[in-house]
């Protein structure tokens, strides 16, 4: 099984910046993508950004152009650079991994990291 540990969240002002990190460990074989999800109170958990092993990225429309996802395969780590975050970006952010055969590993989430955007 894969263990996921998110970090880097905190309080940030609108227009500031923040970088989230997620380290994957354990059974990480056959992973072909990593991604970031978020969940705000009263809302569904949503996919924010994803990156494949080949470097293809996809973003939620509302964050496109402001957030950048990247990865370091040697460190089994995925990052989310959050530039110019807005109050509506406030949420708990979770990372996840995907395999081509089974998709996202949504039965096992890490603890997440809280991002609060406020002046």
N, C-alpha and C positions, 0 to 999 in steps of 0.2 A: 504494500500500500504506500501511497505517496503522502508525505507530510509537507504542509505548506505553512510558511511563517511569513506574515506580512509585517512591514514596518515602514516608518517614515511619515505617518499621518500626524496631524496636529492642527493647531489653530493658524489660519492664514488669512490675510486681508485680501479683499477683492483686488485683482490686478497683480497680486504677488505671485509666488511660485512655490512649488513643492514637488519633491520626488519621492515616490513610493517604491519600495523594494519588496520582492518576494523570493524567498529561497525555497526550492523544492528539494526534498531528500527522500530517501527510501527507495521504493520501486519506481524508478523513473524511466525504465526502458520503454521504447516504442512511442514515446511522447512526440507528437508532431506539431503541437501548437501550445502556446500559453496565452492566458488572457487575464483581464481585470474585469470584475463585476462590481457593482455597488448596489446598496440598498438603503434608501432613505425611509424614515418612519412613515408607516402607512402606505408604502409603495412596494411594488414588486421588485425583486432583484433583477437587474438588467446588465447585459453585457456592455461594457464601456469600450474596450479595445481588445484586439487579439492580434497575435503574430505567429506565423507558421515557422517551421524550421527553415524554410526557404526565404524567409524575410518578408513575406506578404503580410500587410497590415490591413486591418479593418477597424473603423471607429464608429461609435454612436454619432449620429448626425450633429447632435448638440455640442459635442466636444471636438469635432473635427476642426483642425487648424489650431487648436489650443493645447491639446494633449498629444503626447508622443509616447508610443510604446516601443520598448527595445529589449533586447535580451543578451545575456552573456552565457553561452552554452557551457563554457569551461567551469563556470561557477553555479550552473543550474539556477540562474537568477533571471527574473524578469522585472523590468522597471516601468513605471509610469511617470513621465515628466508632465506635471500639471502647470501650465503657464496661464496666467490671467484667470484663475479660478473665480467662479461666481457663486453667490449664495445657493443657487439651485444645485451646485455640485456637492453640497454638504451631504454626506452619507458615510456609511461604513463600507470600506473598499476591501474586496476579497480577490485573491488571485485563484486561478484554477489551471488545470492542464487538460489536454485533449489528446486522444488517440484516434487514429483513423477508423479503427474498428468499433469503438464504443462512444466516441464523442467526448463531451465535457464530463469530468469526474464530479458531478454535482451531488453525489452522496457523501462526499467528504470535503468539507470546507475547513479552512484555517480559522483563526480567531478574528481575522480582519483587522483593519486599522482605521480609526476614526479620522475623518477629514471634516473640519468645520471651517467654513468660509464666512467670515464676519468682520465688520469694521470695528 
